[in-house]
Amino acid sequence: MMEALILSTLAVTLAEIGDKTQLLAFMLATRFRRPVPIMLGILAATLANHGLAGLLGSLLAQWISPLALRIGVAVSFLGMAAWILIPDELDEDTPTRAGLGVFGATFVSFFLAEMGDKTQFATITLAAHYESTLMVIAGTTLGMLIADVPAIFIGQKMGQKLPLALVQRCAALLFALLGLAAAWDAARLAGWL
């Protein structure tokens, strides 16, 4: 269980550096200057989004054969390793001016920004891989907060000084290693090794 929590936290923390939701946290902090409702909105949106993704991952694990699941996990992790190396940009139509207040604007913005995002797919994949869906959801949510909450306080000035390319390469390497480990496990399960 602790492995699921630790790897989920580490994977999402690294994947979030330079991600559009981190840019969104910068933008919201600049616009609203109210860190507590922004942090609570990020937490609520991440729990909702990653909770749904974790449930989907655990359902997939029940519906798919163990070999197909391991192959799918390996392919997903390797795909995420490549995806992380593609820079993210914040969409201009992010709904921050919907008259919802700071918490509401943050919740809606983050929930929508995470739809189809690499961390949502990571949550699905990690939940399918591990039997502890709650630990995966806790880990991916914690990873999101570790990456995005400092963005609220540090702002764009410090964000420009982070070695983004190095962080992205480390995250890609982590997902590639997870993918190779899952591929090895699939080959062993299939009797190919």
Secondary structure, 3 states (H helix, E strand, C coil): CHHHHHHHHHHHHHHHCCCHHHHHHHHHHHHHCCHHHHHHHHHHHHHHHHHHHHHHHHHHHHHCCHHHHHHHHHHHHHHHHHHHCCCCCCCCCCCCCCCCHHHHHHHHHHHHHHCCCHHHHHHHHHHHHCCCHHHHHHHHHHHHHHHHHHHHHHHHHHHCCCCHHHHHHHHHHHHHHHHHHHHHHHHHHHCCC
